Amino acid sequence: MHAELVPTRLVTTRPRPVVTDGANALRALALAALLGGCASIGPGTVARDRYDYSDSISESWKRQMLLNIVKLRYLDPPIFVDVGQIVAGYSLETAASLGGQVSSPHASNFTLGASGKFTDRPTVTYTPLTGNAFVKALMTPLPPAAVFYMIQSGWPADGILQAALVSLNGLKNQETSINGTNPPDADFLRALELLRDIQRSGAVSLRVKEQEGDHPATSILTFRAANIGADTVGKIQELRTLLGLSQEATEFQLVFSGLASNDREVAVVTRSILHVMTAIGAQVEVPAEDVAEGRATPGLPAGDGAETRGLVRVHSSLEQPTDASVTVPYRGHWFWIDDRDLRSKRAFASMLLLFTLTDNGERENLPVLTIPAQ
C-alpha cells in the first residue's frame, strides 16, 4: 500500500517578513512529519491482526474440511494443508523537503514536498499433512477415553457418539460403504436418545478416570443427584437394560471391544477421523446424475428417519448460496451448510474437535511452501 503527496508549487508577493514566517511554519510542518514517521506502528496492529488471522485460519480450516468430506463422496483422496507459520512485516517511511528562491525584493517562490510509504508484507508458510505419522493418525480409531471426555465436558452425548462410534455394547451404528448405507440398529438410536435425555436432565453426571501403570485402564464413574424424577429413573433403567449393564453399579470399565464381557463394561468400537468424514459424506447432496453415472457413491436414502440419522446436512446448488455457514466449490457446484441449521453446525464443529485428536504434535520433514504476499 503506497500513499504519496505530490509536491505543490506556491507563489506569493507578500513582504519578506511574511515569507519568512511562512517558511518557518513549513519547516515546522516538515519536521513534524519526520518525527511522526519515527512512531512505532507495531503495537497498533496486534489487536487487528490477531482477529483477522484467527478468522481467516478458522474459515479456511472449515472450508478445507468440508471440501475433503465432499471429495470422499466422489472417492477422491482427501488432502490437508496446515498453516505452519505467519510472519507479518510492516514498514513506514516518510520524507519531506523544503526549497525556496527569492527573485525580487517583493516576490519569492518556494516548494514543499512530502511523501509517505506504508508496506504490509506478510509471509505465510504452508505444510502439506501427508507424512506417515499423520496418515496413520487419520486412519487410527479415536481413543475411547477422548470421546467420553468430550461428553464429560458438556458436548451432547448423542451427537458425539453417533459421529464417533461404530458400536456400543454390541449395538451397531449406521455404516457406509461403496454400495450404500446400512441403517443403525433401532436400539442404538434409542440408547443415544436416552443418554441425551439423561444428560439434559442434569440428574446424572459422569467422570472419566484413567489409571496408569503396568495395566492401564479407563473407567466411567456415574454420579446421581439426590432427588431424581420418576421419568428420569425409568430412562436410566431402560438404558442400562439396552446396554446389558448392572442396575446397581456406579463404575464401569471402558474397553475397546465389540462386545462387553460382563455387566460392568462399556464396550465401544470407535471410528477413525477418516471414517467419521466418510459417514458425513454419505449425507452430502450430490447431483443425481453423478450417482447414476457412477461418479459418486450412493448416499443416505431420503425418508425413513434419514434427517435424524444424518450427522451434517450438506446442500448443493449451481449458484453460490447467500446464507451459508461454510461453503466450497467443487465439480461445477457449490456445497454448503445452512447457517440456520444448528444441528448440522454443532455436529460439524464437534467433528473438527475430533480431528484435533489425530494431531500427535510431531512434524516430519515434509515439503514446505512459503508464499510472501506482496
TAQUI-V557503 format. One record per pair of residues at least 12 apart in sequence whose C-alpha atoms are under 7 Angstrom apart, sorted by the first residue. I is the first residue (numbers start at 1). J is the second residue. Records with the same first field share a line. If there is no record, write none. Layout:
BEGIN
I=J / J
END
This chain:
BEGIN
1=118 / 119
2=117 / 118
3=116 / 117
4=115 / 116 / 117
5=114 / 115
6=113
7=112 / 113 / 114
8=111 / 112 / 113
9=110 / 111
10=109 / 110 / 111
11=108 / 109
12=107 / 108 / 109
13=106 / 107 / 108
14=106 / 107
15=106
30=96
34=94 / 95
37=92 / 93 / 94
62=326
63=326 / 327 / 328
67=328
69=277 / 278 / 280 / 281
70=281 / 284
72=278 / 281
73=281 / 282 / 296 / 297
74=295 / 296 / 297
80=128 / 129
81=126 / 127 / 128 / 129
82=126 / 127 / 128 / 129
83=125 / 126 / 127
84=125 / 126 / 127
85=124 / 125
86=122 / 123 / 124 / 125
87=122 / 123 / 124
88=121 / 122 / 123
89=120 / 121 / 122
90=119 / 120 / 121
91=118 / 119 / 120
92=117 / 118 / 119
93=116 / 117 / 118
94=115 / 116 / 117
95=114 / 115 / 116
96=113 / 114 / 115
97=112 / 113 / 114
98=111 / 112 / 113
99=111 / 112
121=372 / 373 / 374
122=372 / 373
123=370 / 371 / 372 / 373
124=370 / 371 / 372
125=368 / 369 / 370 / 371
126=368 / 369 / 370
127=367 / 368 / 369
128=367
131=364 / 366
137=358
138=272 / 273 / 274 / 358
139=272 / 273 / 274
140=272
141=270 / 271 / 272
142=270 / 271 / 272
144=256 / 270
145=218
148=208
149=208
152=206 / 207
156=196
157=192 / 195 / 196
158=192 / 193 / 195 / 196
159=347
163=276 / 311
164=270 / 271 / 276
165=268 / 269 / 270 / 271
166=269 / 270 / 271
167=258 / 268 / 269
168=267 / 268 / 269
169=243 / 258 / 259 / 260 / 266 / 267 / 268
170=258 / 259
171=185 / 187 / 188
172=184 / 185 / 188
173=185 / 188
176=279 / 282
178=297
179=298
180=298 / 299
181=299 / 300
187=242
191=239 / 242
194=235 / 239
198=232
203=224 / 225 / 228
204=222 / 223 / 224 / 225
205=222 / 223 / 224
206=220 / 221 / 222 / 223
207=220 / 221 / 222
208=220 / 221
218=253 / 254
219=251 / 252 / 253 / 254
220=251 / 252 / 253 / 254
221=250 / 251 / 252
222=250 / 251
244=263
245=263 / 264
246=263 / 264
252=264 / 265 / 266
253=265 / 266
254=266 / 267
255=267 / 268
256=268 / 269
257=269
273=355
280=311 / 312
282=299 / 300
283=299 / 300 / 310 / 312 / 313 / 314
284=313 / 314 / 315
285=314 / 315 / 316
286=316
311=344 / 347
312=344 / 347 / 348
313=337 / 344
314=335 / 336 / 337
315=335 / 336 / 337
316=333 / 334 / 335 / 336
317=333 / 334 / 335
318=333 / 334
319=334
320=334
323=338 / 339
324=336 / 337 / 338 / 339
325=337 / 338 / 339
END
